[in-house]
């Protein structure tokens, strides 16, 4: 698919249902958050704390994971289903890489999932435990390990799977996640595994050259970067007028990220949910040498 300005578009896959409308190689990124939400429907932390769940919730989780006899541990069912979904998606890519974004959703975004009651509410979830800070937090370690196990199993059949680490605030978080992945058998560089960073906050652009030392490239999440650059709550519809990909501050940060990779010869991809509605932004990206956008 292309935009009017001839940018090549690939998809952010949020559900396996999307696969029926996509050609080979048209998946740009798989969102584990959305795949879990739409195809599994179970909170990742719930399967690590079955003793904390009510009988009704436990039964609903087993039903969601298609296990009638309740004999297999729910964590194993979760890993099996998630790995099978990843293998299914990877098979549609042919030889093209499949970038899998690790879980990043905040507590509010996960509140509709089965077993969500095991996760405490946050006063300001968009600024709370999410992305790298969640992956590295002791309370979520078991869920992270299950996530890694599903990816490892999938990579046995799909070597084209690559990883994307979301919402990395600091160098310390970057180093921690890379180390944790290695501990789980997902070592950057081993068995050709590449690990990218999703750039969502201004610090990623301002300190891009140092962040790049931890990763094999960047993916710029334009809307998330806009939200934290402009101090905007994208869930607040009264602030929709501020959602402007032409904002000078945002363009400066995106340009910094695109420029930062030039000397390293590492890729910097762009992810924008609204690129088809932003012809001026599309043209600007092309002026910067961008030919491909994930949408």
C-alpha positions as CSV (number, residue, x, y, z in Angstrom):
1,X,0.0,0.0,0.0
2,X,1.1,3.6,-0.6
3,X,0.0,7.1,0.3
4,X,-0.9,9.7,-2.3
5,X,2.7,10.9,-1.9
6,X,4.0,7.4,-2.7
7,X,5.2,6.5,0.8
8,X,5.2,2.7,1.2
9,X,3.0,1.7,4.1
10,X,3.1,-1.5,6.2
11,X,0.7,-2.3,9.0
12,X,0.9,-2.3,12.7
13,X,-0.7,-5.7,13.4
14,X,-3.1,-5.6,16.4
15,X,-5.1,-8.8,15.7
16,X,-4.7,-12.0,13.7
17,X,-7.9,-11.0,11.9
18,X,-5.9,-8.4,10.0
19,X,-3.8,-11.1,8.3
20,X,-6.6,-11.9,5.8
21,X,-6.3,-8.4,4.3
22,X,-2.6,-8.2,4.0
23,X,-0.1,-9.4,1.4
24,X,3.2,-11.1,2.2
25,X,5.6,-8.8,3.9
26,X,3.0,-6.1,4.7
27,X,3.3,-6.4,8.5
28,X,5.5,-3.6,9.8
29,X,5.3,-4.3,13.5
30,X,3.3,-6.7,15.7
31,X,2.0,-5.2,18.9
32,X,2.1,-7.8,21.6
33,X,-0.3,-5.6,23.8
34,X,-2.9,-5.6,21.1
35,X,-2.4,-9.2,20.1
36,X,-2.9,-10.3,23.7
37,X,-5.9,-8.0,24.1
38,X,-7.7,-9.1,20.8
39,X,-6.7,-12.7,20.4
40,X,-6.2,-13.9,24.0
41,X,-8.1,-11.4,26.2
42,X,-6.2,-12.3,29.4
43,X,-4.0,-10.0,31.5
44,X,-0.4,-11.3,31.4
45,X,0.0,-10.9,35.1
46,X,-3.2,-12.9,35.9
47,X,-1.6,-16.1,34.5
48,X,1.3,-15.7,36.9
49,X,-0.9,-15.2,40.0
50,X,-3.8,-17.8,39.6
51,X,-4.2,-18.0,43.3
52,X,-5.3,-14.4,43.4
53,X,-8.2,-14.9,41.0
54,X,-11.8,-15.7,41.7
55,X,-13.2,-19.0,40.6
56,X,-15.3,-17.2,38.0
57,X,-12.3,-15.3,36.5
58,X,-10.2,-18.5,36.5
59,X,-12.9,-20.3,34.5
60,X,-13.3,-17.4,32.1
61,X,-9.5,-17.4,31.5
62,X,-9.4,-21.2,30.8
63,X,-12.3,-20.7,28.4
64,X,-10.5,-17.8,26.7
65,X,-7.4,-20.0,26.3
66,X,-9.5,-22.9,24.9
67,X,-8.8,-25.4,27.6
68,X,-11.8,-27.2,28.9
69,X,-10.3,-29.7,31.4
70,X,-8.2,-27.1,33.3
71,X,-5.4,-29.6,33.6
72,X,-2.6,-27.6,31.9
73,X,-1.2,-24.7,33.9
74,X,-2.8,-21.4,32.7
75,X,0.7,-19.9,32.2
76,X,1.6,-22.6,29.8
77,X,-1.6,-22.2,27.9
78,X,-0.9,-18.5,27.6
79,X,2.7,-19.0,26.3
80,X,1.5,-21.7,23.9
81,X,-1.2,-19.5,22.4
82,X,1.0,-16.4,22.1
83,X,3.8,-18.3,20.5
84,X,1.4,-19.9,18.0
85,X,0.0,-16.5,17.1
86,X,3.6,-15.1,16.5
87,X,4.5,-18.1,14.3
88,X,1.3,-17.6,12.3
89,X,2.1,-13.9,11.7
90,X,5.8,-14.6,10.9
91,X,4.8,-17.1,8.3
92,X,3.0,-14.4,6.3
93,X,6.2,-12.3,6.1
94,X,8.1,-14.7,3.9
95,X,11.8,-13.6,4.1
96,X,10.9,-10.2,5.5
97,X,11.7,-9.5,9.2
98,X,8.8,-9.4,11.7
99,X,9.3,-6.8,14.3
100,X,7.6,-7.7,17.6
101,X,7.0,-4.9,20.1
102,X,7.2,-6.1,23.7
103,X,4.3,-5.1,26.0
104,X,4.0,-1.5,26.9
105,X,0.4,-0.8,27.8
106,X,-0.3,1.0,31.0
107,X,-2.7,-0.2,33.7
108,X,-5.7,1.8,32.3
109,X,-5.3,0.3,28.8
110,X,-5.2,-3.2,30.3
111,X,-8.1,-2.8,32.7
112,X,-10.6,-4.6,30.4
113,X,-8.6,-7.8,30.2
114,X,-9.6,-10.9,32.2
115,X,-7.7,-10.9,35.5
116,X,-6.9,-7.2,35.3
117,X,-7.8,-6.8,39.0
118,X,-4.3,-8.2,39.9
119,X,-2.7,-5.0,38.7
120,X,-3.1,-1.9,40.9
121,X,-4.6,1.2,39.5
122,X,-2.3,4.2,38.8
123,X,-3.2,7.9,39.3
124,X,-1.5,8.8,36.0
125,X,-1.1,5.6,34.1
126,X,0.3,7.2,30.9
127,X,3.3,8.4,32.9
128,X,3.5,5.3,35.1
129,X,4.8,1.8,34.9
130,X,4.9,1.0,31.2
131,X,7.3,-0.2,28.6
132,X,10.9,-0.7,29.8
133,X,10.1,0.3,33.4
134,X,7.4,-2.4,33.6
135,X,9.5,-5.0,31.9
136,X,12.2,-4.4,34.5
137,X,10.0,-4.2,37.5
138,X,10.1,-7.1,40.0
139,X,6.3,-7.3,40.3
140,X,6.0,-7.9,36.5
141,X,9.1,-10.2,36.1
142,X,7.1,-13.4,35.8
143,X,4.9,-12.0,33.1
144,X,8.0,-10.7,31.3
145,X,9.5,-14.2,31.5
146,X,6.4,-15.7,29.9
147,X,6.5,-13.1,27.1
148,X,10.1,-14.0,26.4
149,X,9.4,-17.7,26.5
150,X,6.6,-17.3,23.9
151,X,9.0,-15.3,21.6
152,X,11.8,-17.9,22.0
153,X,9.4,-20.7,21.0
154,X,8.2,-18.7,18.1
155,X,11.8,-18.0,16.9
156,X,12.5,-21.8,16.7
157,X,10.2,-21.8,13.7
158,X,10.5,-18.1,12.7
159,X,14.0,-16.8,12.7
160,X,12.8,-13.6,11.1
161,X,11.3,-12.4,14.4
162,X,13.1,-9.2,15.7
163,X,12.3,-7.3,18.9
164,X,11.2,-3.8,19.6
165,X,11.6,-2.4,23.2
166,X,8.9,0.2,23.9
167,X,8.9,3.4,26.0
168,X,12.5,3.6,27.2
169,X,13.0,6.7,29.3
170,X,16.7,6.4,30.3
171,X,20.0,4.7,29.4
172,X,19.7,2.7,32.6
173,X,16.3,1.3,31.4
174,X,17.8,0.5,28.0
175,X,20.7,-1.4,29.5
176,X,18.5,-3.2,32.0
177,X,16.1,-4.5,29.3
178,X,18.9,-5.6,27.1
179,X,20.4,-7.5,30.0
180,X,17.0,-9.0,31.0
181,X,16.4,-10.2,27.5
182,X,19.8,-11.9,27.5
183,X,19.1,-13.6,30.8
184,X,15.9,-15.0,29.2
185,X,17.9,-16.4,26.2
186,X,17.1,-13.5,23.8
187,X,20.5,-12.0,23.5
188,X,20.9,-9.2,21.1
189,X,23.2,-10.3,18.2
190,X,22.9,-14.0,19.1
191,X,21.3,-16.2,16.4
192,X,20.9,-13.0,14.3
193,X,18.5,-11.4,16.8
194,X,18.1,-7.7,16.3
195,X,16.6,-5.4,19.0
196,X,15.1,-2.0,18.2
197,X,13.9,0.8,20.4
198,X,10.5,2.5,20.0
199,X,11.2,6.2,20.4
200,X,8.2,7.7,22.3
201,X,9.7,10.4,24.6
202,X,11.8,13.5,23.9
203,X,14.8,12.1,25.7
204,X,15.1,9.4,23.0
205,X,15.7,12.1,20.4
206,X,17.8,14.5,22.5
207,X,20.2,11.7,23.5
208,X,19.7,9.5,20.4
209,X,23.4,8.7,19.7
210,X,23.9,7.2,23.1
211,X,20.6,5.3,23.0
212,X,21.6,3.9,19.7
213,X,24.6,2.1,21.3
214,X,22.1,-0.3,23.0
215,X,20.0,-1.1,19.9
216,X,20.1,-2.1,16.3
217,X,17.9,0.8,15.2
218,X,15.0,3.1,16.1
219,X,11.3,3.1,15.3
220,X,9.7,6.6,15.9
221,X,6.2,6.5,17.4
222,X,5.1,9.9,16.0
223,X,1.9,10.2,18.0
224,X,3.4,9.1,21.3
225,X,6.3,11.4,20.8
226,X,3.9,14.3,20.1
227,X,2.0,13.5,23.2
228,X,5.0,13.8,25.5
229,X,6.5,16.7,23.6
230,X,3.4,18.8,23.8
231,X,2.2,17.5,27.3
232,X,-1.0,16.3,25.6
233,X,-3.3,13.5,26.8
234,X,-4.4,11.8,23.6
235,X,-7.3,10.2,25.5
236,X,-8.8,13.6,26.1
237,X,-10.9,14.5,23.0
238,X,-11.0,18.2,24.0
239,X,-7.3,18.3,23.2
240,X,-7.6,16.7,19.7
241,X,-6.8,20.1,18.1
242,X,-3.2,19.7,19.4
243,X,-2.6,16.4,17.6
244,X,-0.5,18.1,14.9
245,X,2.3,16.2,13.1
246,X,3.4,19.6,11.7
247,X,4.3,21.0,15.1
248,X,7.8,22.5,14.9
249,X,9.0,20.9,18.1
250,X,7.9,17.5,17.0
251,X,9.4,17.8,13.6
252,X,12.7,18.9,15.2
253,X,12.8,15.8,17.4
254,X,11.9,13.4,14.5
255,X,14.6,15.0,12.4
256,X,17.1,14.5,15.2
257,X,16.2,10.8,15.3
258,X,16.5,10.4,11.6
259,X,19.8,12.2,11.5
260,X,21.3,10.3,14.4
261,X,21.4,7.0,12.6
262,X,23.2,8.2,9.5
263,X,26.7,7.6,10.7
264,X,25.9,4.3,12.3
265,X,24.1,3.0,9.2
266,X,21.4,1.6,11.4
267,X,17.7,2.0,10.3
268,X,15.3,4.5,11.7
269,X,11.7,3.6,10.8
270,X,8.6,5.8,11.3
271,X,5.3,4.7,12.9
272,X,2.3,7.0,12.5
273,X,-1.3,5.9,13.0
274,X,-2.6,8.9,11.0
275,X,-0.1,9.2,8.1
276,X,-2.8,8.8,5.5
277,X,-4.6,11.9,6.8
278,X,-1.4,13.9,6.9
279,X,-0.3,14.7,3.4
280,X,2.0,17.5,4.5
281,X,3.7,15.3,7.0
282,X,4.1,12.6,4.4
283,X,5.8,15.1,2.1
284,X,8.0,16.3,4.9
285,X,9.1,12.7,5.7
286,X,10.0,12.2,2.0
287,X,12.1,15.3,2.1
288,X,14.0,13.7,5.0
289,X,14.6,10.6,2.9
290,X,11.9,8.4,4.4
291,X,10.3,6.0,2.0
292,X,8.5,3.6,4.3
293,X,6.0,4.3,7.2
294,X,4.3,1.8,9.5
295,X,0.7,2.8,10.0
